[in-house]
Amino acid sequence: MTSNANLQQRRVAAVPRGVGNAYAIFAESAKNAEIKDVEGRRLIDFAGGIAVMNTGHGHPKIVQAVKDQLDKFSHTCFQVTPYESYIRLAERLNKLAPGNSPKKTIFLTTGAEAVENAVKIARAHTKRSGVIAFSGAFHGRTMLGMALTGKVVPYKVGFGPFPGDIYHIPFPDPALKDDGAQSLKILETMFKADISPDNVAAIIIEPVQGEGGFNIVPFAFMKALRDLCTKHGICFIVDEIQTGFARTGKMFAHEHSGIEADMITVAKSLAGGFPLSGVIGKAEIMDAPAAGGLGGTYGGSPIGCAAANAVLDVMEEEKLVDRSNKIGKLMTDRLAEMKKRNAFGNRIGDIRGLGAMVACDLVKADGSPDADLTKAVVTKAGENGLILLSCGVNGNVLRFLMPLTAEDAIIQEGFDLLEKTIGQAIEASAKVA
């Protein structure tokens, strides 16, 4: 019989250590918000493949769309013999993207590839080179993606030097209820000391930081950045790779702030588990690169486009934007109750979320970040049958990314397991101490 332990041994021998795994638990099958491992054990999925499975594992409509496409063809390369599903998906996203400006969309394969192409397009449009990102940001593991990412460990260690003309400013500090005023002051100083705004091609930001800790960008700060970019002719790129497709209670998270981005990077839940990413942007900006300057062999895969068109159908038919808000309230209410009624309540710090993009901090008795407890909770959760992820610059944030199609009963069961797990982890740490 195949076991998790056996597969872990094979994995260690065959796969580089740089590819990390949250768990030594190997999936055999999955349905909606549940995974079955190779030993037949049932697990509740609060990770969603890192925000990829907003429409759940194995949604029948998406599976059928992919099967139908496979019966026709699996690949021709859009740059050689294009196909209607790519165009139809682009039309739909152009219509869904916030703002009244005419839009165009290019499809690629990974989130990092979307970010790289957005920067390429911004540089082609502005004829400038500088790009500004934020501390705590995550924009991918390619060389440019790492340069833009605002977190050294583990993403940048040993991989430099990185591409130049990349700058970082502090992300508004959520612990201080920072509205972004200080970040704007630092940005203005940067324009005087490091790079003129006339040399900046783009500013890129996640409307809710993912790896950085599920920190929500103050809406007024998003508007201020939009105004500043307009003033200086800078492309404003909103990275919606983790936040997009109904996760935050809107189709796109920056809708909450009422702004129109120049470009939006998308991936993850766009195609319900099939590799597909894209850049949606204002038509005049997207047309800046010359013919042949954009593309990729697998970019806009027919399989991915078929899946993504089905994803958009499911999101509309099952009203997953509304569902996201309901799940978000369920989670924040449950976390607040957990904090109130348990002896370990003082170890749960800030609870925050936008729609169903919810997180909580785990802290020590003095309120400082507790990365060790967070790591122990994630590990113990897997033993208890709950797949869970952590994040945050201090490594002390639990994030919740279950499918938006998950039933209330499954979500409640998952939080029952979480409550049990936190108690067990704290008890175990007390014995060690």
N, C-alpha and C positions, 0 to 999 in steps of 0.2 A: 504493500500500500504506500502511495506517495504521502509524505508527511511534510509539515512545515519545516521541521528540523532538517530533513533531508534536502529539501529545496534550498534552504538557507545555506547549507554547506556547498551545494553546487553553485549558488549565486556568488558566494565569497570567492570561490575558485575561478569563476568564469567572468565576473563583472567587476570593473574597477571600483575601488572603495569610494571614489569621488561621487558616484551615483548613490546618494543616500537613500535609506528607506526608513519611514516612520515606524514600520512594524515588520517583523519577520513572520508575517501572516500572508499566505499566498491565496489569491482569489481563484475560485473554481467557477462560480457563476454569480450573477447579480440580477436583482429585480427591484425596480423603483428605488426604495431607500434601504434595501437589505442586500448584504453580500453573504455568500456561502463560501467558506474556505475549503481547501483541498482535503481537510479532515472531516468535512460535513458540518462544521460549526457555523451557526447563524450569527451575523454581526449587523448591528445597526450602523448605517453610514451617515456620519455627521461631517464628512469631508467632501463628498461629492467629487472625488478626483481632483481636488483643489479647485472648486467652483466651476467644474466642467459639466456636471450632470444636473443642471437646473430642471431639466425635463425628466429626470430619473433614469435609472438603468433600464435599458431594453424597452423603451416606450414603443408599443406596437406600431404606431403610425410612422415613427422614424425608421424602425426596422424594415417595415414594408417598403418605404420610399427607397431605402438603400438596396433592397432586394430587386426592386423594379429597375433601378439604374444599372445594377450588375447584369441584368438580362440584356441590356442594351449595349453598354460598353463601360469599361472601368477607367480608361485614360486615352486621351488623344493629344493632350497639351493644348490649352486654350490659345496659346500663341501660334499654333499650327492650324488646327481645325477647331474653331470655337464651338460652343454649344449653348442652347437657349437657357438652361438652368442657371448658368453663371450670370447671364444678363438679367433674368427675372429676379434673382436674389439681390443683385446690385440695385435694381429698380426699387425693390421693397425696402432695402436699408436706406437708400437715398430719401425715401418718403418718411421713414421712421425717425431719421436723424433730426434732432432739435434744430429749429431755426428755419427761416424762410428762403435762405440762399439756395440756388440750384446746387445739387450735390452730384458727385461721382464716386465710385467705389472700385478699388482693386482688391483682389483676393490673393492670399498667400497661404502659408502652411502653419507657421507657429507665431506665438505672440511676440517673441523677440524679433522675428522677421517683419512683423507689422510695424514695430517701433522703429527698426532700422529704415524701413521704407518711408515712414512718415518724416523722419529727419532728412532723408535724401530729397523728398519732395519739397520740404521747407527750404532747404538750401538751394534747390533749383529755382524755386519761386522768388526768394529774396535776394539771391546772389550773395548771401552771407554765410558764415560758418559757425558762429557761436551757438551753443545750446545750453540752456539753464534748466536744471532739475532740482530736486529737493532732498534734504536729509531724510533717511528712512525709506526712500522710494525703492521700488523694485521694478525694473524694466527689462529684465532678461539676462541670459547667461552668455550671449555673444559678446565680442569685444566691445562694441559700442553699447550694447545693453548693460554690460558690467560698468562701463564708464559712467553711464547715466544713473545707475543704481546707487542709492545713498546709504549703503550698508556694507561694511568691509567684510566682516565674518558672517557666513562662510563664503560669500560670493566672489570676493576679489582676491583672497589670499593666494599669493604665489603666481598670479596671472598677468601682472603688469609687464611693461608699461601699457597704458591704455590710450586710446585715441585722444588727441588734444582738443582744445577749445570747448571743453565741457566744464561747467561751473555748477556749484551747489549752494543753495541758500537754506537756512533752517526752515523746517516745516513748522507751522504754528503749533505751539506746545499745548496739547489738550489738557494736561495736568494743571496748567495755569489759566485755563479757559481763554486762551489767547485768540484774539479775533483776526490775527494776521498783520496787525499794524507794525509789529517789530520786524517781521519778515519783509514787509514792503520797504521799511527804512534801510534794511541791510541790502536789499536789491538796488535801491537808489544809490547807496554807497558803492556797490559793485560797479554800477554804471560809470561812476567817477574814477574808481581806483583800478579796476581790472579789465573791463571791456565796455566800449561804448555801445549803447543800444542800437546804433546804426550798424553794428557788426554782429548782432544777435539774430540768428535765423528763427529760433523757436524757444518757447518755454513749454515744458512738458510736466504734467501733474496728474496723479491719480485722484479722482474726486473723493474716494475713500482709500486710504493707503491699505494695501493688502498685507504683504510681508512686514510692513512697518508697524502693524498693530491695530488695523481697522480704525484708524484715526480719520475722522470726517473733516474734510476741508470746510472751514466756515464759509457759508454761502456768500457773505459780503466780500470775503477775500477772493473767491472765485470771480465775482463781478469786478473787483478792483484789478485783478490780473487781466481779465478780458479788456478792460478799458486801457490798461497800460500797453498791452500788446497792440491794440488798435492805434493808439497814439504814436507808437514807434514803428509800426509796420512789421511787427514780429508775429510769426505764426503761433497760435495758441493750440497746442496739441493736448487733448484730454485722453489719458490712457484708461479705457474702460474694459480692459482685458479681464479683470476679475470682477468688476462691479456691474458689467453690462448684462443685458437680457433678463430684466425683471428682478434681479437679485436685490436691489435696494428699494423696491416699491415703485419704481419707475422703469421704463424700458432701458433708459440710460441714466446713470446717477447724476450727471450734471444738469439734468432737467430740474432737479430740486432747486438749483441756484438761478434758473431762468436765463442762462447764457447760451450763446451759440458758439461752439468751437470752430476753429478753422479746419482741424482734422480730429478724427476719433479713431483710436486703435481698438480693434475688437479681436477676440479669439475665444478660448475656453468654451463657454456654453453656447456659442454661436451654432455649432453643428452637433451638439448632443453626444460628444465623445469621439467624433471623427475629426482628424486633423484639418483645421481650416481657420484662417485668420484673415483680417482685412484692414484696410484703411478707408474710412469714409471721410470725404472732405468737400469743401467748397470747390465747385467745378473749375473756376479760374485758377485755383491753386493746384488742384490735382492734374491739370493739363500742362503744368510747367515743364516736367521732364520730356525730352524728345522721345520719339518713337523708338522702342527698343531699350530705353533706359530703365524700364520697370518690368517685372515678371519673374518667372521661375518655373522650372519644369513641372513641378507638382502644384504650383499655385492655383487655387480655385479648382481643386480636384472635382471631377464630376460626382464622385461619391460624397464628398464633403458638401457640395452645393445641393445635392438631392436631400441630404440629411438636414442641412440648414433651412431649406425651404419648408421641410416638415416641422422643424423646431418652431419656426415662426407661426405656422398653422396651429400647433399645439398651444403655444403661448396665448394666442388669440382665443381659440376655442375653449380652453380651460381657465381663461382669465387669470393667468399666473402673476400678472402685475398686482392684482387685488389680493391674490393668495399670498404673495410675498409680504404684504403689509400685515395680514392676519397672522402668519407664522412669526413675523418679527415681534408682534405684541405678545404672542404666546410665549416666546422665548424670554423676552425681557421681564415679563411678569413672573415666569417660573424662576428665573435667576434671582429676582428681588425677593421672592418668597423663600428660596433656598438660603439666601444671605440672612434673612430675618429669623428663620426658625431653627437654625443649626448653631451649635456651639462654635463651629468653625466659621461662622458668618463674617468675622472680622478679617478672615484670610481672603475673602472675595472683595476685591477693590471696585474700581469703576466698572459699571455695566453700560455699554453703549451700542448703538446700532442705527442703521438706516434701512428700513424695510427688513428683509431677512438676512442682512449682512450684520450679524450680531457678534459681539465679543465681550469677555470680561477679563479683568486683570486678576492675577493671584499674587498676594502680597504677604509679607511677614507681619508679625504682630505690631511692628512699629510703622507699618504702611509702606515700607520699601519693597521694590520688586522682588519676587521670589521665583527665580528661574529654576531652582532645584525642585521645588514643589510642582511647578508646572510640568517639568519633564517627567516627574514621578506619576503625575495624574495621567498624562498621555499614555505612558507605558501601561499603567494599571488599567486604564480604560480598555485597551486592547485585550487584556486578560479577561475583563468582565464582559466583553462582547460589544464594545462601542469603539468605532473608528473616529478618532478625534485629532485635530491639528492644533499646533501652537504657532505663535508668531510674535512680532514685536521686537524693537531694537534692544530691549532688555530681556527678551526670551521668556516673558512672564504672562503672555496673553493666550487665552483659550479662544479660538474662533470656531464659529458654527456655520457650516456650509452644506447642510443637508439639501437634497432635492426639494424644489418647490412643490413637487407632486406628492411629497410624503404626507401620509395621513396624520391627523392630530394624535391618534393613539400611539403611533410609532414615535413621534417626537416626544411625547410625554414619557414613553418607556425609555427613550434615550436619556432624558433628563433624570429619570429615576436612577439609571445606571451612573450618570455623572455624579449625582449627589452621594451615592454610595461610594464611588471611587474617590472623591475628594476626601471624605471621612477616613477611608482606609489609608490613603497616601499620607495624610497628616498623622494618623496613629503610628504608621510605620516609621516616619521620620522622627517622631518623639522617642520611639524605642531606641533608634540608632543614636540619638543625642544622649 
